[in-house]
Structure formats: structure tokens, C-alpha cells
Amino acid sequence: MIYRPIPIDREITFSQKKFIVSKTDLKGKILFVNKNLCDISGYTEEELIGTSHNILRHPDMPRAIFFLIWSNLLRGEPVSGVVKNLAKSGEYYWVIADFDVKKDPQGHIKSFTAFRRAAPQQVIDEVEELYDSMLKVEKKHGIEGSLSYFEAYLNERGMNYDEFLTDLVAPKGLMAKFFSAFKGLLGQETEH
């Protein structure tokens, strides 16, 4: 049974230099976590390994966002997202998550690796209102309604999901180079 903490309105902040990493199988079961994930979430490695990744899902997150992320991943395409996670304490923390797809030599998907960093306040401000609106639509009209709302939101801005996220969250300058090098290094370490 998965322990689900009661959300409290208190944010956990952490350095943008602290990267959170996890690896899951194709069904979202956690295979690997790094120390930063344990430190920030409050869960031990033993509590997380073998558990569904949605143990970290905050109820303020629209299901439609996870639907979009999983749709991309199951097509074998890397994807990013801005996610509000739930810590074991009930506190929350915002991350920018970049998901990579790991494939075997035949091209079959083996696993997914998520590299997360703290979301800057301007990113949180941008998505918080959007997610709140999507959740309201989702409660009345389900995930399909939420997806339609989000599609209209993107169309109004003349963007698709990837362009929206790139514009919103792409690391810039030295941070981009550092993040790319870190992902390459850690991606090799999580290959088991």
C-alpha cells in the first residue's frame, strides 16, 4: 500500500544546482533514485524503489499534463514538463523535469530517466494559474476537457507543447552546458 501524505501549503526550496534523478520502467515503477531525490522528497531509497512514481504526484497537478508526458515517452520521444511534486511530509516542491527514453540495441524502450532541477519562480508563476484552470476543467469535464483547454491555450499563443516548454524552461547559457553535461554523465551511471 502506498502512503499518501496529506498536502500542506509549505514549499520546499532547493538549489538549482541540485539535480534530482530517477529511473522507472515502462509502467512507472521506480528502479533508481539519487540521494537528492531522497533528501528533497523525504523518502528513503528503500521506500521508493519498486514503488509507482506517482507516489510523488501532487494533487494540484492536472492529470492531462502526465497524459501528455507519458504519450511522448511511450512513443519513444524525450519530453519535458513543469511538475509540482508532493514530499513525504506533505510539503511540495516545483521542478522542471526532462525525461529521457532508454532503448535496447533493437530500439525497444527499456526505461525512462527523469532529470529534475528546481523550477525558477517565474516558471512556477507561469504554470500555476494554467494548472489551476486545467484542474477546474478536469473536475467538470475529465481529462479530455483538460486536454482541450490546454490545446486552446497553446493555439492562442501559436505554440505546440514542445515550443511552450522550450520557451518556458530551457536552460540558458552556462547552465544549459552544465545541465547537458550532467545529464550525459548521469545517464551513463543509471544504465544497469
N, C-alpha and C positions, 0 to 999 in steps of 0.2 A: 504494500500500500504506500502511495506517495504522500508524504507530509506536505500539506499546502498551508503555508503561513497566512495569517490574516494581514492584508496590506495595511501599512501605516503610512501617513503622509510625511515621511522623512527620507531625504535623499542621501545616498552615499556618493561622495565625490572622490575621484582619484585622478592621478596624474595622467595626462595624455601620452606620457612616455611609457606607461604601464600597459602592456598588451595582454589581453585575455585570449586564451586559445582553448578550443575544444574540438574533438573529432567525434563524429557519430556514424552509425551505419545508415543504411538506406531507409530505415524506419524511424530514425531519430533517437535511437538508443545510444547513450554516451559510451565511447570507447576510450577516450583520453581527455584529460583536463590538465591545464598547467596550474602552478601554485597561485598565480594571480587570480584565476577564476575562483579558487577555493578561498583565498583571502578576502576577496570582494564580496562574494556571494554568501560566505559564512558556512558553506557546506564543506565537508571533508571529501577527499578524493574517493574514499570508500562509499560515502553516501551517494556520490554522483555516478560513478562507473556502473554501467548496466541499467541506469535509470533513463526514462524518457527525458529528452532535453526540455520538454515543456514544463518540467519542474520549476524552471526559471521564468516562465511566461507570466508577465504581469497582467491582471485583468483589464487594465487600461489599454491594452494593445488590441487593435481590431484583428479579428481572425483573417480578414481579407489580405492583410499585409503578409501574414505567414503563408497564405494560399499562394500569393504571387512569388514569394521566395521559394517555396517548395516546387512550384511549377517549373521555375527556371532550373533548379537543381536537378530535378528528375529528367529534364531534357538534356542534362549534361552541361549546362551553362553556368558559369560563375555569376554571382549576383551579390548586391549589397543591400543593406537596409538600416534604418534607424530604429532601434528597439529599446523599449523600456523593460528592464528585467526586474524580477522580484527576488530579493535576498531571503535567506532563511529566517532572518529577523523580522521580515515583513516590510523592511525598508526597500527602496527602489534605487536603481541606477540606470542611466541612459548610456547606450553605446552605439557606435557606428560599427556594424558588422559586415565584414567582407567574407563571403562564403566561396570556398574553392571546391571543385569536384576532383576527386582522386579516381583514376581509372586503371584497370589492369592492362597488360600489353595488348589484349584483344580489343580494347576500347570500351569494355563494360565498366559501369560505375561501381566502385568498391565502397567509397565512403565520402563524407563531406567534412571539410575542416573550416571552422569559423575563426577568423582573426578579428578581435574586437578592440576598440580603443574608446576612451571617454568621448562622448559627444560634446562639442562646444555648445555654449548656451544659445548662440544664435541658431544652431541647428535644432535644438530642443524647442525653442520658441516657434520655429517654422512648422514643425510637425505636430506639436502638442494640440493646437487648435484643429488641424486637419484630422488627427486621430480621434479627437473627441467627437467631431462631426460624423466621422465614419462609424464610430461605435453607436451613436444615436440611430443612424440609418440601419445599422446591422441589427439592433434590438427590434426594430419595427419590420424590416424587410429582409432580414437574413444576410448571409454573406454575399449573395448575388446583388442585393441592393447596395451594399457597401462597395463592392467592386465597381458597380455602375457609377456611384457617386465619385469614386476616385478617378475613374476614367474621364468623367466630365471635368473634374478638377484639372487633370493633366491636359485635356483638349483645350480648355480655356487658356492655358499657358502655352499651348503649341508644343508640348513636350510628350515624350513617352516616359515610361517608368525609369529606364536607364539614364536618360538625359536629366530627368528631375533629380535623381540621386547623385549623378556626377556633379551637377551644378551645386547641389546642396552639401555634399560630404567629401568630395575628392580632396585628399591631402595635397597641399601646395608646397612648392619649393623644396627645401631641405627635408621637411617632414615627409614628403612624398618619396624621396630617395631612401630615407631611413626605413619607412614602413615597408617599401618594396623589398629591401634587403632583408628585413626581419622576417617577412612572410616566406621568402625563399629559404632562409636558414631554418625556420621552424617547420616549414612544410616537409623538409627532408627528415627532421627529427621525429615527426609524427608518423612517418611511414613505417608500419610494423607488419 
